[in-house]
Amino acid sequence: MAINAYVAESNKGRRIVYYYRRPDIAVTNHGIENAEGSYFVRDLDLIKRVRIDAYPARRAALILGAVELVLAVPLAVAYGPVALLCAAIAIAAGLGVAHVIDSRHNPRWMALSAVHFGEEITLFQSCDQQEFEQVRRAVIRAVEANRPRY
C-alpha cells in the first residue's frame, strides 16, 4: 500500500517517486535525503532499526521493585505482619502504574541506521512510533525499487 506517493519528473526525464516526504526527510525511489545529507539507496548497506530505551532508570526501578516484592514475601510470612505484605504489594503496583504512565509520555527512541561507504549513519530518528514506521516502510519500498530485476 503506497502512502501518498508523490510523483514528479526530474530535469533528466527520470521519474522520481516520493514514498515519504517531510521537511526533515524525503525518501524517493532513488535515495534518501535528510538533514545530514543525501544518500543513494544503492550505496546503503545494512539498513537496520535501532530501539533505544530513553530512560534506563525506569528499568532499574522496575527491577528493584520486583526484588523488594520478592524479599517482602518471605519476611511477611516469617514475621506475620500482613501490613508488610500489603505495603510491598502496594509499592509494586505503584511502580507498575508509574511505568505504564511514563512509557506513554516518554516512548522509546527509534532510529534507522545504515552503512554508507563503510561509515555508519543515521537516516532517521524519532520517538513517534507511527511516523517512524511510515519512514521505515518508505525505506523498504525504496530498497525494493532499487533491487536488480532478473
Secondary structure as UniProt FT lines:
FT   STRAND          6..9
FT   TURN            11..12
FT   STRAND          15..21
FT   STRAND          25..28
FT   STRAND          31..34
FT   TURN            35..36
FT   STRAND          37..40
FT   HELIX           41..43
FT   STRAND          44..52
FT   HELIX           56..79
FT   HELIX           82..105
FT   STRAND          109..116
FT   TURN            117..118
FT   STRAND          119..126
FT   HELIX           129..145
//
